[in-house]
């Protein structure tokens, strides 16, 4: 009879252990799924940010290509920050294509020599905030491009 009691007591002490193991397994799987969802969200955010960076690169290349076909005698007056109509058109285009553009782009045009035919050094900087940025205090993203524009 003692052997029957010993056999009978062992299952009584382990009652509920299977339930505990199942709950721990569910917790581990839930944490894994939560981690995967977080990784997916971060990947989507990085994709959006790279899209804005490539858009800024396109816009900077676009304004520099407009400089190449413009009049060299009025290049500085037309394109430098706050100057002429081509600059304001560029600002409007940046605000349309980069919705988080909070600061106007800056363009610096420096003549390389005594005459416009020697060319110009151009610095273009574009600022924006991606929609994923919630904090107002966070710095703007920026893209800068330097080029030399020479007229033939």
N, C-alpha and C positions, 0 to 999 in steps of 0.2 A: 504494500500500500504506500509506502514511502516513495517508491519509484514513480508511482502514478502522480503523486502530488508534485514531485520535482518536475515532471514532464508538463504537468498542468500549469505550474507557476510560470514557466519560461514564456509561453505565448502571452500571458496576461501582462507581463512587464514590458513587452515590446509592442503592445497595442498602440497604434497611431504613428509608428515610426515610418510606415510607408506613406502616410499622408504628409508628414514633415518632409520627406525626400521629394515628393511630388511638388510641394510648394516651393522648395529651394530650386528645383529644376525650372519651374515656371518663372521664378524671379530671374534666374540666369538668362533664360531665353528673352524675357522682356527687356532686360538691360542691353542685350545684344541688338535687339530690334531698335531700341531707342538710340543706340550708338550709330547704327546704320542710317537712321533717319537724320541724325545730326550731321553725319558726313555728307549725305545727299544735299542737305540744305546749304552747307558750306560750299560744296562744289557748284551749286547753282549761283551762289553769291559771287564766287570767283569768276564764273563765266560772264556774269553781268558786268563786273568790273573790267574784265579784259575787253569786252565789247566797247565800253566807254573809252578805254585807252586807245583802241584802234580807231575809233571815231575821231578822237582828238588828233591822232597822227594824220589821218586823212585830211582834216580841216587845216592843219598847219601846212601840209604839202600843197593843198589847194590854194591857200593865200600866197605861198611862195611862187607857185606856178603863175598866178595872176600878175605877180610882180615882174616876172620874166617877159611878159608880153605887153607891159605897160610902158608909158613914156618915161625914159630915164631922167628927164629934167624935172619931172614932178613926182618921182617915186617916193621920196621922203615926205613930201607934203601930202600925198594921197594916202599912204599906208601907215605912217607912224601913229602910235597910240593917240587917239583923240583928234586926229588930223582931218582927213577928208572923207568923202562919200564912200570910197572903196573900203576904208576902215570900218565905218558904221555898217556897211553891208556885211562885212565879215563878222562883226559882233552879233548882228541879227541872225546870221546863219549859225553861229556857235550856240546861241540861245535856243534856236529851233532844234538843232541836232543833239545837243547835250542838255537835257532838261534840268539837270542839277547845277547848271552854270550860275554861280553866285557872284563871281567877280569877272569884270570884263577882261578879255585877253589883252596881253601887252605885246606890242611889236616895236622893236628898236631897229632903226635903219641908220647905218653909219657908212658914209662915203669913204671908199678906200684910198682915193687919190685926189688930185686937184680938180679933175673933171668927172662928170657922171659916167663917161665912157670907161673909166677904170674899174667900175663896179661898186657894189655895195655889200657890206656884211649885214645880215639880217638875223635877228633873234625873235622867235615867236614863242610865247608861253600862253598856254590855255589852262584854265582852272575849272574844276567841276566837283560836285559832290554826288556820288551815286545815291539812288533812292534808298539803299540799305542803310545809309548813315542816318541815325536818328538824332544823335547829339549835335547841337548847334555849335558847340565849342570845338569839335573835331576839325582838324586842318583840312583844307581843300586838297583834292588830288591835283596834280599838275603834270603837264606834258610840255617839254621844251624842245625846240628844234632850231638849229643854227644852220645857215646856208650863206653861200656867196652868190649874189645875182650879178651876172656880167652881161652887158649888152654888146652885141656884135654889129 
